[in-house]
Amino acid sequence: MTYGYMRNASALYQETSARGSVEGADRHQLTGMLFDGVIERINQARGAIRRGDVPAKGTHFSRAHAIIGELRGSLDHAQGGQLAGRLDALYDYASRRLLHAQLNNDERAIDEVVDLLTPVRDAWRQIRDEFLASQPRTPSAAA
C-alpha cells in the first residue's frame, strides 16, 4: 500500500462514516477502518434491501464500491507481488458480487462478500499488532 493513498482513504472514510477519527491513524489502522467501513456499508445495504428502501440501498452499495475501489487502488503491485495480485482479484470479485447483489437483491451474495472480506480485515489487525510488537519501545512509550 502506498502512503499517498492514505490521504484519499482518510477522506473516503470520513465521508462514509461518522464514527471514529482517522487523524493520526497509521496505515494499518486506516486500512482496518476501510475494511470496517465497507463491511458496515454492505450490511446497511442488506438492511435497505430488507426494508425495500431503494435509494438507501443504492447509496450504501455505492459507498461500498467506492471503498473497495480505494482498497484496490492502494495496492502496490511492485512491492506486494503475488499477494497484491491476489488481493486485487479478491477486490474485483467482491465488487462484481456486490453489483450482482445490488441488481438482484441477493443477500447470499452479500453474505459471501462479507465472509470474504472479514478475514482480510482481521489479518490487517493482526499485521498491525505484530508490527507494533516488533517496534523498539521508547522510554516515553514504556511509561
DRENKOL-815500 format. One record per atom (N, C-alpha, C): x, y, z; residue in one letter. Coordinates in steps of 0.02 Angstrom, whole numbers, padded with zeros to 5 digits, always signed. Each point is the difference from the previous one (the first is absolute). Layout:
BEGIN
XYZa
...
This chain:
BEGIN
+00042-00058+00000m
-00042+00058+00000m
+00045+00062+00000m
-00021+00050-00033t
+00040+00060-00005t
-00024+00052+00049t
+00047+00044+00020y
-00017+00053+00048y
-00046+00052-00031y
+00007+00013-00065g
-00043+00049-00033g
-00074-00019+00005g
-00013-00063+00001y
-00070-00022+00003y
-00031+00018+00067y
+00042+00007+00052m
-00028+00012+00067m
-00042+00063+00003m
+00021+00052-00035r
-00039+00062-00001r
-00068-00012-00032r
+00000-00036-00057n
-00063-00015-00033n
-00044-00045+00043n
+00031-00051+00030a
-00037-00046+00041a
-00029+00035+00061a
+00039+00046+00028s
-00023+00038+00058s
-00063+00040-00019s
+00003+00034-00056a
-00057+00040-00023a
-00060-00045-00014a
+00012-00058-00031l
-00054-00045-00017l
-00032-00027+00064l
+00041-00020+00048y
-00028-00027+00061y
-00040+00054+00037y
+00027+00060+00004q
-00037+00054+00034q
-00066+00014-00035q
+00000-00006-00065e
-00061+00012-00039e
-00052-00054+00012e
+00023-00061+00011t
-00046-00056+00004t
-00016-00023+00071t
+00032+00029+00050s
-00013-00022+00069s
+00004+00059+00048s
-00049+00004+00044a
+00001+00053+00049a
+00038-00021+00062a
+00015-00064+00007r
+00034-00025+00059r
+00075-00001-00009r
+00035+00012+00055g
+00072-00007+00001g
+00037+00057-00032g
+00061+00006+00018s
+00042+00052-00027s
+00058-00032-00038s
+00014+00026-00059v
+00055-00026-00038v
+00062+00043+00007v
-00007+00057+00034e
+00058+00042+00011e
+00051-00038+00041e
+00060-00002-00024g
+00054-00034+00037g
+00000-00075-00007g
-00045-00028-00039a
-00002-00073-00008a
+00058-00022-00044a
+00031-00056+00019d
+00053-00026-00042d
-00031-00038-00058d
+00042-00021-00047r
-00027-00031-00061r
-00037-00064+00015r
+00022-00037+00051h
-00035-00062+00018h
-00069+00015+00029h
-00003+00050+00044q
-00064+00020+00029q
-00047+00025-00054q
+00026+00040-00044l
-00042+00029-00053l
-00028-00055-00045l
+00041-00048-00017t
-00024-00055-00041t
-00054-00039+00038t
+00011-00011+00064g
-00051-00033+00041g
-00065+00039+00002g
+00006+00066+00004m
-00060+00042+00000m
-00037-00005-00066m
+00037-00004-00054l
-00032-00007-00066l
-00038-00067-00003l
+00031-00052+00025f
-00035-00065+00001f
-00062+00003+00044f
+00007+00031+00059d
-00059+00009+00043d
-00054+00038-00037d
+00020+00053-00035g
-00047+00042-00036g
-00036-00037-00055g
+00038-00040-00039v
-00032-00036-00055v
-00048-00053+00026v
+00020-00035+00053i
-00044-00051+00028i
-00063+00033+00029i
+00009+00056+00032e
-00058+00037+00027e
-00047+00021-00056e
+00028+00028-00054r
-00042+00022-00056r
-00037-00058-00032r
+00034-00057-00006i
-00032-00059-00029i
-00059-00022+00043i
+00011-00001+00066n
-00054-00019+00045n
-00057+00051+00000n
+00016+00064-00009q
-00052+00050-00006q
-00040-00010-00065q
+00035-00019-00052a
-00035-00015-00064a
-00047-00059+00010a
+00021-00050+00037r
-00043-00057+00014r
-00063+00023+00036r
+00008+00043+00050g
-00058+00027+00035g
-00046+00038-00046g
+00028+00039-00045a
-00040+00037-00048a
-00039-00046-00046a
+00031-00055-00020i
-00035-00050-00041i
-00059-00027+00038i
+00011-00018+00062r
-00054-00029+00041r
-00057+00049+00011r
+00016+00064+00005r
-00052+00052+00010r
-00032+00022-00066r
+00030-00020-00055g
-00024+00023-00065g
+00017+00073-00014g
+00053+00024+00032d
+00021+00070-00006d
+00051+00005-00057d
-00025+00009-00060v
+00043-00001-00060v
+00052+00056+00001v
-00018+00063+00017p
+00052+00052+00001p
+00057-00015+00049p
-00018-00023+00060a
+00052-00017+00050a
+00043-00059-00025a
-00032-00048-00031k
+00036-00057-00027k
+00053+00024-00049k
-00020+00044-00045g
+00047+00026-00049g
+00057+00039+00032g
-00016+00040+00050t
+00051+00039+00034t
+00050-00045+00035t
-00024-00050+00036h
+00046-00043+00037h
+00042-00044-00046h
-00030-00026-00053f
+00040-00039-00047f
+00052+00044-00035f
-00020+00061-00017s
+00047+00046-00032s
+00060+00014+00045s
-00013+00012+00063r
+00054+00013+00047r
+00044-00062+00009r
-00031-00058+00003a
+00039-00062+00007a
+00046-00009-00061a
-00027+00013-00059h
+00041-00005-00061h
+00057+00049+00001h
-00013+00061+00024a
+00052+00051+00003a
+00056-00020+00048a
-00018-00029+00056i
+00051-00021+00048i
+00041-00058-00028i
-00033-00047-00031i
+00037-00055-00032i
+00046+00027-00054i
-00024+00048-00038g
+00042+00031-00051g
+00061+00033+00031g
-00008+00032+00057e
+00056+00031+00035e
+00050-00053+00024e
-00026-00054+00029l
+00044-00054+00022l
+00038-00029-00060l
-00036-00010-00054r
+00031-00029-00060r
+00051+00048-00029r
-00015+00064-00002g
+00046+00049-00027g
+00062+00010+00042g
-00004-00019+00063s
+00057+00010+00045s
+00051-00056-00004s
-00016-00052-00036l
+00047-00057-00005l
+00064+00021-00036l
+00055-00022+00027d
+00066+00013-00031d
+00023-00066-00031d
-00013-00007-00064h
+00016-00063-00034h
+00075-00011-00006h
+00039+00054-00001a
+00073-00008-00005a
+00028-00030+00064a
-00022+00024+00057q
+00025-00027+00064q
-00041-00058+00025q
-00065+00000-00016g
-00044-00051+00028g
+00001-00066-00038g
+00024+00001-00061g
+00007-00061-00039g
-00064-00041-00005g
+00007-00064+00015q
-00055-00047-00007q
-00057+00016+00048q
+00016+00023+00060l
-00052+00017+00048l
-00043+00058-00027l
+00032+00051-00027a
-00038+00056-00028a
-00044-00024-00057a
+00025-00045-00041g
-00040-00028-00054g
-00060-00038+00025g
+00009-00038+00053r
-00055-00039+00028r
-00052+00047+00032r
+00023+00051+00035l
-00046+00048+00029l
-00039+00037-00054l
+00035+00018-00054d
-00033+00033-00056d
-00055-00044-00028d
+00014-00063-00009a
-00051-00047-00025a
-00058-00007+00049a
+00015-00002+00064l
-00052-00004+00051l
-00045+00061-00002l
+00031+00060-00003y
-00039+00061-00002y
-00042+00004-00063y
+00028-00022-00057d
-00038-00001-00062d
-00061-00047+00007d
+00011-00058+00027y
-00054-00048+00009y
-00053+00027+00048y
+00023+00030+00055a
-00047+00029+00048a
-00042+00054-00033a
+00030+00041-00040s
-00037+00053-00035s
-00053-00029-00047s
+00019-00052-00036r
-00047-00031-00046r
-00058-00033+00037r
+00016-00032+00057r
-00053-00032+00039r
-00047+00052+00032r
+00030+00057+00020l
-00043+00053+00028l
-00046+00029-00054l
+00026+00007-00060l
-00043+00024-00054l
-00057-00049-00012l
+00016-00064+00000h
-00052-00051-00007h
-00051+00005+00056h
+00025+00008+00062a
-00045+00006+00058a
-00045+00061-00007a
+00029+00055-00023q
-00039+00061-00008q
-00054-00007-00053q
+00017-00029-00055l
-00048-00007-00056l
-00054-00052+00014l
+00017-00050+00041n
-00045-00057+00010n
-00026-00006+00072n
+00016+00048+00043n
-00019-00004+00071n
+00020-00068+00029n
+00060-00021-00015d
+00025-00066+00019d
+00040+00003+00065d
-00033-00018+00054e
+00034+00002+00065e
+00054-00054+00007e
-00006-00054-00037r
+00053-00051+00002r
+00065+00028-00029r
-00005+00040-00051a
+00060+00032-00028a
+00029+00049+00050a
-00043+00035+00036i
+00025+00045+00053i
+00037-00040+00053i
-00030-00055+00022d
+00033-00042+00050d
+00068-00024-00025d
+00003-00019-00063e
+00062-00024-00029e
+00054+00054+00003e
-00017+00061-00018v
+00050+00054+00001v
+00022+00015+00071v
-00046+00003+00046v
+00019+00013+00070v
+00045-00057+00025v
-00017-00062-00018d
+00041-00057+00021d
+00070+00001-00032d
+00006+00030-00059l
+00066+00006-00032l
+00041+00057+00030l
-00032+00056+00015l
+00037+00059+00023l
+00017-00002+00075l
-00041-00033+00040t
+00012-00001+00072t
+00068-00030+00019t
+00020-00057-00028p
+00066-00027+00018p
+00058+00045-00023p
-00010+00036-00055v
+00053+00046-00023v
+00005+00058+00049v
-00057+00026+00022r
+00000+00053+00051r
+00035-00024+00063r
-00017-00060+00022d
+00030-00027+00061d
+00075-00010-00008d
+00022-00019-00060a
+00072-00008-00013a
+00035+00067+00005a
-00031+00054-00025w
+00031+00066+00006w
+00009+00020+00072w
-00049-00017+00042r
+00007+00014+00071r
+00058-00038+00030r
+00006-00063-00019q
+00055-00041+00026q
+00067+00027-00025q
+00004+00019-00063i
+00062+00029-00027i
+00020+00062+00040i
-00049+00042+00016r
+00015+00060+00039r
+00026-00018+00069r
-00033-00047+00033d
+00022-00021+00066d
+00071-00027-00002d
+00015-00041-00050e
+00068-00028-00007e
+00050+00055-00016e
-00019+00047-00042f
+00044+00056-00017f
+00016+00040+00062f
-00051+00018+00039l
+00011+00039+00060l
+00043-00038+00051l
-00011-00065+00005a
+00040-00040+00047a
+00073-00004-00020a
+00013+00008-00065s
+00069-00005-00024s
+00038+00066+00006s
-00035+00054+00015q
+00032+00066+00004q
+00033+00009+00068q
+00059+00031+00000p
+00033+00012+00065p
-00042+00049+00041p
-00003-00013+00063r
-00038+00044+00045r
+00044+00059+00019r
-00030+00059-00001t
+00036+00060+00022t
-00014+00010+00074t
+00043+00036+00036p
-00011+00010+00072p
-00068+00032+00015p
-00023+00046-00042s
-00065+00032+00013s
-00057-00049-00012s
+00008-00047-00047a
-00052-00049-00014a
-00003-00053+00055a
+00057-00013+00033a
+00002-00051+00052a
-00032+00025+00065a
-00005+00065+00009a
-00026+00028+00062a
-00074-00007+00006a
